[in-house]
């Protein structure tokens, strides 16, 4: 009998966590309405402008704005199945726009505000986005892409839109509130909140109808839209809630310093808050001084704190960390990469919280595994499969044979959180087989059902918690007029986890006329900040195999040898 048939993780299951859940057959919009009715007076969103002032929005007020904004979108022509692009940091606007789209049966595609024009253009063209909601300070790159997309309407926001009127006026007058000009035909977000609610009746099938087109590189190439249904996202939020069984509906506060445009925070911050009536404490970006975050945790009494290893490490090493009371934090889930034991132990000592490592991927909404929060965990592992989630390790060559405990193979998963497939691509048969999602990550499982990731997707680079796909970076580099050939790899780096390095063969006429720094600057101007290569090395030629395929692994091995010598 195979491990997947034995399911040994059920014998090591955390106490008080159900092995099977009954998921509501409702859309995210319906669940949002239920929560707003039940917890109408509870704060839904807390947005701190500084340490002395914030905007606190109740669920009742949030629902009123969502209904008005949804009505406005409907009057602009948005209907079921249309795609709404959201290019925003963590703000009140984001939550409003997201759930307004959900109530119309529209599909959200979240665009990273750091993306450059070419990246924006690709996502919005591939998704067929019809409307864009954008923050003014990240409008410029989007504006460069808009003429090449099918976007019909743009709705603009400012970070201080929900600040008290006089303070907002003075802040802008004195230059203390960041703002940037937008085209005259851009609609103002706040104007659309005054529309009298009159929502169209929309029939939705939560198991089939899409809620989100979340772009990811998959295992290779340019980003593709993972088709996530309402059911996928609702199930994963309920699975997360069940795993943290000490949650207190209508009482907890979740810290949202991770970006909501990433599926990790979309689920573990925003959707989790909404299904449980919790409050969200949202930061538009990581503070320049982590003391700001520490002070907010103490002031607002944060209970749940999803994060990544680098975030917890930054807190651990802040010189004033012991001056702040972090004892309100109860539970933390670390994802998007390994959680070193020393970071885990130190953070728990400082806060008294439980910090565990988990695992997920965009295609699974995203969480599939986690160590028990209040049970036996295994340091260095990703823990056990979530409720109603199956997992196994398959041979990495054919993906057809399940492997015994301890053997390295590809992790594959199945569960209600797994996507319908990729949008607008023919790669689905490679990734989805009989309902099983082939993650592309190599791992093992032990005899007690604890899984471990031993290597990342074949070529994917993890830089500061972001997934960077070499083929995408290479494709942009080829747009440079001087580049003949290129190959991109990740090399170990103490600060960022992995640093991005590009090997470039210049066109003959460009040799001696451009420097490696010139290429880095060009990449910085044309790619998101986390994505462009900080290191460039010129080569006469790029190593290739007999079929002409560039051998990234050979370059990676060379770099590892350099570090050893």
Buried (B, 14 or more C-beta within 10 A) or exposed (E): EEBBEEBBBEEBBBEEBEEEBEBBEBBBBBBBBBBBEEBBEBBBBBBBBEEEEBBBBBBBBBBBBBBBBBBBBBEBEBEEBBBBBBBBBBBBBBBBBBBBBBBBBBBBBBBBBBBBBBBBBBBBBBBBBBBBBBBBBBBEBBBBBBEBBEBEBBBBBBBBBBBEEEBBEEBBEEEEBBBEEBEEEBBEBBEBBEBEBEBBEBEBEBBEBBBBBBBBBBBBBBBBBBBBBBBBBBBBBBBBBBBBBEBEBBEBBBBBBBBBBBBBBBBBBBBBBBBBBBBBBBBBEBBEEBBBBBBBBBBBBBBBBBBBBBBBBBBBEBEEBEEBBBEBBBBBBBBBBBBBEEBBEBBBEBBEBBBBBBBBBBBBBBBBBBBBBBBEBBEBBBBBBBBBBBBBBBBBEEBEEBBEBEEBBBBBBBBBBBBBBBBEBEBBEBBBBEEBBBBBBBBBBBEBBBBBBEEBBBBBBBBBBBBBBBBBBBBBBEEBEBBBBBBBBBBEBEEBBBBBBBBBBBBEEBEEEBEBEBBBEBBBEBBBEBBBBBBBEBBEEBBEEEEEEBEBEBBBEEBEEEEEE
